[in-house]
Amino acid sequence: MQRVSERSEVEPFYVMEVLKAATERQRTHGDVLFLCAGQPSTPAPAAAREAAVAALQDGQVMGYTESTGMLPLRQAIAAHHRETAGIEVHSDDVVVFPGSSGAFTALFLAAFDPGDTVAMTRPGYPAYRNSLSALGCSVLELDCGAETRYQPTVAMLETLAEPPAGLIVASPANPTGTVIDTRELAKLARWCEEHGTLLISDEIYHGLTYGREAASAWATSRSGVVVGSMSKYFSMTGWRIGWLLAPPALQRPLEVLTGNLNICAPAIGQVAAIGALTSGHAELDAHRERYAANRDLLIRRLPDVGLGDFAPPDGAFYAWCDVSHLTQDSVAWCTALLEDCGVALTPGVDFDTVEGHRKVRLSFAGATEEVAEALDRMAASPLLKG
Ligand SMILES: Cc1ncc(COP(=O)(O)O)c(C=O)c1O
């Protein structure tokens, strides 16, 4: 019999399964509106593409780079944090990975041992839970409802029998788009410092907020880790460049681990990222304005479509909607909706192990016309007439 480890028995990342079904429907019907994947529909900024093209035309080798990333990239990332968050960051603080997903695996290995407990929100980003489980860590889900805007609080941590080894926060969050209040984030950072809990602050949606500031955890405490990525604000998901701002004690373990796990992040992605980080942001800010228009459209029209129960997102490009009046099986319902009208949404089971069968996530990262068309199709679908 073929050997397969027990640790690999984790939940699939359902978004990817939905994307597969939607791509197949697109092949056979050509009518899909992709509101499932959390990715911009726009290409990398012109400066990134130009930098990549120039490097290829020059015949640059594109070989392995330093494990922690090319120095000019680490310098550009440090400068980006200084400019956007007003925090002092040095290139030595930055470790570059193949996407923030690659960063999480190395960080969990660097910081936690099997059996350690790591807390995260429910609802929350599923890959944290599934990767931690595969590595033998115990995941403690903090039940975060609408009353705390789906974000954790110090009061929740105070109720725990003992401090966890780690706490992961995401602001703006996936799947809710909500931002942690700046003072609460500072309180969480201080609590973690005092209790020996490693705070992991996923800030990959920074730059994508709508009238509400998202603070950086490093503005309060540098003993935590900040997670960044080129994927979202910079519209570069497939280029696979992410990074960590790490305290000194974790820098060398992260370098050693990523050297073994990945050798380095893709060289072409690093070159393109330098281009994006060192040029103006007008193109990217225009994307944000489009997301803001999409958000306003959803806030206005979702109640008429029958999906009125959601927290207006402060950032990212997601709406987390209750569908309990329509179904108790969000996976079957999303499959039926795709079949009925070609609208691809993500079932909530990915993000919430308890309530997810009554929730769906809409991603509004696409074109405004597509979001409007999806709303029209949903309004006409019998599946929305609960
Ligand atoms: C909250 C959050 N963190 C991390 C990631 C991983 O992003 P990447 O590996 O592209 O940097 C995602 C992707 O959707 C996400 O939503």
The ligand as an ORCA input file, in Angstrom:
! r2SCAN-3c Opt
* xyz 0 1
  C      -4.932     36.664      4.981
  C      -4.056     36.056      3.954
  N      -2.777     35.774      4.269
  C      -1.943     35.201      3.369
  C      -2.367     34.896      2.082
  C      -1.383     34.277      1.110
  O      -0.995     35.164      0.114
  P       0.350     35.032     -0.750
  O       0.953     33.704     -0.479
  O      -0.077     35.203     -2.163
  O       1.247     36.165     -0.281
  C      -3.687     35.190      1.693
  C      -4.167     34.870      0.333
  O      -5.313     35.034     -0.009
  C      -4.552     35.779      2.664
  O      -5.813     36.089      2.369
*
